[in-house]
Amino acid sequence: MRSNVPALLLFVYSLSAAGQSIGKLGPTYSYSDSRAGITLVDLGNPAAAAGTVTTATIEWYAPTAVTACSGAFKLKILRPANSSASTYTVVADRGPFDTGATGFVTVLLSPAVTIAPGDLIAITQLKTFSACGSVLFDSADSAHGVMVLSGDGSGSLNGTLARRLSLNARASTTTKVLEGVLAAAGSVQGANGSSFKTSLQLTNLSLAPISGTLVFHPVAKQASASDPSINYSIGVAQTISYADVAAQMGASGLGSIDLFSTAGGAPIAVARIFNDLGTAGTSGFTEELIAPDDALHVTESAAFPHPIDNNNYRMNVGIRTLGDGATLSVYNYLPGGGFNATATHTYPPDYFEQVPLASFIAPGQITPNGMFYVSITQGSAVVYTSTTDNRTNDSSIRFGVK
């Protein structure tokens, strides 16, 4: 880490540290299909890597009068066929499981289930809504959807597609799950008299209390069991806040924050990174929680413009690799097109670095309104740029995420 870098940074989790998971517990809810005798397949949150899952949590909605229900649902892991995305094999069929009143339902998967990249999670609702309730969906973007199949499913994913929805169901290695990371975390004195801090708000929009842990990881170091941490607990529809979260965790300097859930799903997390000017106020930007699957992987890429004015603005490039390390190919382009420099960078697993733009590409090759392009050729990583005004210390950050 160079001492002249004032802007706060991005840290992304390692799959090896966080364990494996399939599916997602969204921070909100928007819909449920109350019919019995249907199977709901989450198409938008497949397993990202191979591993073993031992526990599962779903968000359940039940009528007010329902306090307990036996044999309410089954959980399935489906593996789409390589030759046809519309057909699948059932890797695991666990349950029936009991439910209670509205809230999160956590069950053990026995025996444990071995998952592969691309596997899908599914829930079969066995009883009527009036008797038991139903699993909840969350709103999502156009890349997500839930396939509704009749009965236990017939071996085909040709059902009715509910678009822009995500099933609030997840299976994981442990009940402590890394939901994502907060970029630009820290409490640090920067260049040109700047004093950067991080405020954080966590909001629970689920139907039951949630809890978890925030962990601060210092820059230029891999995650450690001794890293500062703080536990949180949030009631239904409540918001908690930290005025200077790194300092409140007993940390200082630059770094990042991992957000783990231990009961329920993720809160809505909003961090504000600001230069504290005392009585003159603050300047900075707001950054939300970055989902774990938003890193760049092999064949994926991102482009970053150079600053408009290299005299008044400084740019730095940050890299955070995941558990398999990463190799990046970099191409630097002139304002009028065509590239004038290339570079290749290889990083070990779970490595975090931030360097000036000229060090990342090549000295003397940085031109106003130019652009550099990063392609991941091995492993996975988060790539970002941080741009700061040398006159005011106002800063911004741009992420190369999918």
Secondary structure as the mmCIF struct_conf table of DSSP 4:
data_model
#
loop_
_struct_conf.conf_type_id
_struct_conf.id
_struct_conf.beg_label_comp_id
_struct_conf.beg_label_asym_id
_struct_conf.beg_label_seq_id
_struct_conf.end_label_comp_id
_struct_conf.end_label_asym_id
_struct_conf.end_label_seq_id
TURN_TY1_P TURN_TY1_P1 SER A 3 ASN A 4
BEND BEND1 ALA A 7 ALA A 7
HELX_RH_AL_P HELX_RH_AL_P1 LEU A 15 ALA A 18
STRN STRN1 SER A 21 LYS A 24
BEND BEND2 PRO A 27 THR A 28
STRN STRN2 TYR A 31 SER A 32
BEND BEND3 ALA A 36 GLY A 37
STRN STRN3 ILE A 38 ASP A 42
BEND BEND4 GLY A 44 ASN A 45
BEND BEND5 ALA A 48 ALA A 49
STRN STRN4 GLY A 51 TYR A 61
TURN_TY1_P TURN_TY1_P2 THR A 64 ALA A 65
BEND BEND6 THR A 67 THR A 67
STRN STRN5 ALA A 68 ALA A 81
TURN_TY1_P TURN_TY1_P3 ASN A 82 SER A 83
STRN STRN6 SER A 84 GLY A 100
BEND BEND7 ALA A 101 THR A 102
STRN STRN7 GLY A 103 ILE A 115
TURN_TY1_P TURN_TY1_P4 PRO A 117 GLY A 118
STRN STRN8 LEU A 120 GLN A 125
BEND BEND8 LYS A 127 LYS A 127
TURN_TY1_P TURN_TY1_P5 PHE A 129 CYS A 132
STRN STRN9 SER A 134 SER A 139
TURN_TY1_P TURN_TY1_P6 SER A 142 ALA A 143
STRN STRN10 GLY A 145 SER A 150
TURN_TY1_P TURN_TY1_P7 GLY A 151 ASP A 152
BEND BEND9 GLY A 155 GLY A 155
STRN STRN11 SER A 156 SER A 156
BEND BEND10 GLY A 159 GLY A 159
STRN STRN12 THR A 160 ARG A 163
TURN_TY1_P TURN_TY1_P8 ARG A 164 ARG A 164
STRN STRN13 LEU A 165 LEU A 167
STRN STRN14 ASN A 168 ASN A 168
STRN STRN15 ALA A 169 SER A 172
BEND BEND11 THR A 173 LYS A 176
STRN STRN16 VAL A 177 GLN A 189
HELX_RH_3T_P HELX_RH_3T_P1 ALA A 191 GLY A 193
STRN STRN17 SER A 195 THR A 203
BEND BEND12 SER A 206 ALA A 208
STRN STRN18 ILE A 210 PRO A 218
TURN_TY1_P TURN_TY1_P9 VAL A 219 ALA A 220
BEND BEND13 LYS A 221 LYS A 221
TURN_TY1_P TURN_TY1_P10 ALA A 225 SER A 226
BEND BEND14 ASP A 227 ASP A 227
STRN STRN19 SER A 229 ILE A 234
TURN_TY1_P TURN_TY1_P11 VAL A 236 ALA A 237
STRN STRN20 THR A 239 TYR A 242
TURN_TY1_P TURN_TY1_P12 ALA A 243 ASP A 244
HELX_RH_AL_P HELX_RH_AL_P2 VAL A 245 GLN A 248
TURN_TY1_P TURN_TY1_P13 MET A 249 GLY A 250
STRN STRN21 GLY A 253 ALA A 263
BEND BEND15 GLY A 264 GLY A 265
HELX_LH_PP_P HELX_LH_PP_P1 ALA A 266 PRO A 267
STRN STRN22 ILE A 268 ASP A 276
HELX_RH_3T_P HELX_RH_3T_P2 GLY A 278 ALA A 280
STRN STRN23 THR A 282 GLU A 288
HELX_LH_PP_P HELX_LH_PP_P2 LEU A 289 LEU A 289
STRN STRN24 ILE A 290 ILE A 290
HELX_LH_PP_P HELX_LH_PP_P3 ALA A 291 ALA A 291
HELX_RH_3T_P HELX_RH_3T_P3 PRO A 292 ASP A 294
BEND BEND16 ALA A 295 ALA A 295
STRN STRN25 LEU A 296 HIS A 297
TURN_TY1_P TURN_TY1_P14 VAL A 298 THR A 299
STRN STRN26 SER A 301 PRO A 305
HELX_LH_PP_P HELX_LH_PP_P4 HIS A 306 PRO A 307
BEND BEND17 ILE A 308 ILE A 308
TURN_TY1_P TURN_TY1_P15 ASN A 310 ASN A 312
STRN STRN27 TYR A 313 TYR A 333
TURN_TY1_P TURN_TY1_P16 PRO A 335 GLY A 336
BEND BEND18 GLY A 337 GLY A 338
STRN STRN28 PHE A 339 TYR A 347
TURN_TY1_P TURN_TY1_P17 PRO A 349 ASP A 350
STRN STRN29 PHE A 352 PRO A 356
HELX_RH_AL_P HELX_RH_AL_P3 LEU A 357 PHE A 360
BEND BEND19 ILE A 361 ILE A 361
TURN_TY1_P TURN_TY1_P18 PRO A 363 GLY A 364
TURN_TY1_P TURN_TY1_P19 PRO A 368 ASN A 369
STRN STRN30 MET A 371 ASP A 389
TURN_TY1_P TURN_TY1_P20 ASN A 390 THR A 392
STRN STRN31 SER A 395 GLY A 400
#
